[in-house]
Each structure stands twice: as structure tokens, then as C-alpha cells.
Amino acid sequence: GTLSGMANGTLILEVETRQAAQSEKKVKGRLKMIIDSVAGGFGRGRCDGTLTGRIKENVMKAAFSGTAYVSEGDAELTGTLKGEFSETSARGTYHFSTGMESYRGKWTLEKQ
């Protein structure tokens, strides 16, 4: 998938879902980003972390935590991903924070 906005690059989600209620699923997994550019000039790199949340009526709300490894140094990240899922794709918004900087943008995924 792709990231665009204050961080640009490639997004990879590896998640498992489990039925929680009739119209709700719990989601848990790994999130990886290959970062091409970041607002503020923090350089290129990658980010690895975990994702937990819920999908209800094809809408996901999930929390993320991980570490960004960019050319200007490492940083702990926390944030959220929200979006809509279909049978073949997903899209939504992200909001990540390092504690000093905050990043917002959009993401898209195609099911593999």
C-alpha cells in the first residue's frame, strides 16, 4: 500500500482478524512502513510496530505503536489508523506522533 501526506512511502499491514461480536471483528498485527520522505526533513528509513483495534461495519479504528528508524535518528511512534475496508482494498487516514512531532495523512492498501 501507500502512505501520503506528512510522511510518504510504502505501507505493509500483516493482520489477523477474529470475530468479537455479530458485526465487529478484533484486528491485531504488524505494521511496516518504508519511508521515502517525512515533513520536517527527517530523511528516509523504515518504521516497524504493532497494531490493535476493531473493524465494525467495514470501518477500522486501530492504535499503533512502534519505532521509526530514519536517517536523522530513531524515534518511538504512537498513533491511530482509521479507514474503510472492502473485499479487495482499504483506505483511510493516519495520525502518528513522536512526542515532539505529529504527522497526518492518508493510506491505501490492496489485498494480497
C-alpha positions in Angstrom: 0.0 0.0 0.0 0.9 3.7 0.1 1.3 6.5 2.6 0.8 10.1 1.6 0.7 13.4 3.4 3.3 14.4 6.1 5.0 11.0 5.6 5.3 9.4 2.2 6.2 5.8 1.3 5.0 2.2 1.3 2.7 0.7 3.9 2.5 -3.0 4.7 -0.1 -4.4 7.1 0.0 -8.0 8.2 -3.1 -8.5 10.4 -5.3 -11.2 11.8 -9.0 -10.7 12.5 -11.2 -12.5 15.0 -14.9 -12.3 15.4 -15.8 -10.2 18.5 -19.5 -9.6 18.0 -22.0 -10.1 15.2 -20.9 -7.1 13.2 -17.5 -6.5 14.8 -14.0 -8.0 14.5 -10.9 -7.5 16.5 -7.8 -6.8 14.5 -4.2 -7.4 15.6 -0.9 -7.5 13.7 2.2 -5.8 12.4 2.6 -2.6 10.6 5.7 -1.8 8.5 6.5 1.4 6.6 9.2 2.1 4.1 9.6 5.9 4.5 10.6 7.8 1.4 10.2 11.3 2.9 8.9 12.9 6.1 7.8 16.5 6.7 10.5 18.4 8.6 13.3 16.8 6.6 13.9 13.8 8.9 15.0 11.7 6.0 14.3 8.2 4.6 14.1 5.0 6.5 11.6 2.5 7.9 9.2 2.0 10.7 8.1 -1.2 12.5 5.4 -1.7 15.0 2.2 -3.3 16.2 -1.4 -2.5 15.5 -4.5 -3.4 17.6 -8.1 -2.3 17.1 -11.6 -3.2 15.8 -13.4 -3.4 12.5 -17.1 -2.7 12.7 -19.3 -2.5 9.6 -16.2 -2.4 7.4 -14.7 0.6 9.3 -11.4 0.1 11.2 -10.2 2.1 14.2 -6.8 0.9 15.4 -3.9 2.1 17.6 -0.3 1.8 16.5 3.0 1.8 18.4 6.4 1.3 17.1 9.8 2.7 16.2 10.9 4.8 13.2 14.4 4.3 12.0 15.3 7.3 9.8 18.5 8.9 8.6 18.2 11.7 11.3 17.8 9.1 14.1 15.4 6.7 15.8 12.1 7.7 17.3 9.3 6.0 19.2 5.9 6.4 17.5 2.3 6.1 18.7 -0.8 6.8 16.7 -4.0 5.7 15.0 -5.2 4.4 11.7 -8.8 4.8 10.7 -10.3 3.6 7.4 -12.8 1.6 5.4 -12.3 -1.9 4.2 -13.8 -3.7 1.2 -13.2 -7.2 -0.1 -10.1 -6.1 -2.2 -8.8 -2.9 -0.7 -8.8 -0.4 2.1 -8.2 3.3 2.6 -8.2 5.8 5.4 -6.2 8.3 7.5 -3.3 8.1 9.8 -2.1 10.2 12.7 1.3 9.4 14.3 3.2 11.3 17.0 6.8 11.1 18.3 6.0 13.2 21.3 7.7 16.2 19.7 6.4 16.0 16.1 2.9 15.0 14.8 2.2 13.5 11.3 -1.1 13.2 9.5 -2.0 11.8 6.1 -3.8 9.2 4.1 -3.1 5.5 3.4 -4.3 2.9 0.8 -3.9 -0.9 0.6 -4.7 -3.6 -1.9 -5.5 -7.1 -0.5 -2.7 -9.6 -1.3 
